[in-house]
Amino acid sequence: MMALSSILGSPRTPWYGWMFLGLAVVIMFPDEALENVRLGLTWRNLIWLEVIFIGISLVAMIVLKRYYPNLRWFYPLIPLGFVAVIRGIIWLINRSYDDL
């Protein structure tokens, strides 16, 4: 819980915490992100885009670990899990509206 608060909203949140949160949003909501820039891509394109953004997250973590030794390996997973829970809640809400 302390790691979540340190990445997602503490006054001393490092800049890379917000970067990982942005990458998590693009990874979990690729279709909505592409609609905002008016790109219509197929699912094959979306899968490749997901692979690219996950690769960017991994490379960023490897590079940042060199300069910030107190950065833990699970910090990028915290915003990703947080956004995944939000995506799941949105899916459940939309599913319940479809049943009505």
Stockholm file with secondary structure:
# STOCKHOLM 1.0

chainA/1-100         MMALSSILGSPRTPWYGWMFLGLAVVIMFPDEALENVRLGLTWRNLIWLEVIFIGISLVAMIVLKRYYPNLRWFYPLIPLGFVAVIRGIIWLINRSYDDL
#=GR chainA/1-100 SS CHHHHHHHTCTTCCHHHHHHHHHHHHHHCHHHHHHHTTCCCCHHHHHHHHHHHHHHHHHHHHHHHHHCTTCCTTTTHHHHHHHHHHHHHHHHHHHHHHHC
#=GC SS_cons         CHHHHHHHTCTTCCHHHHHHHHHHHHHHCHHHHHHHTTCCCCHHHHHHHHHHHHHHHHHHHHHHHHHCTTCCTTTTHHHHHHHHHHHHHHHHHHHHHHHC
//
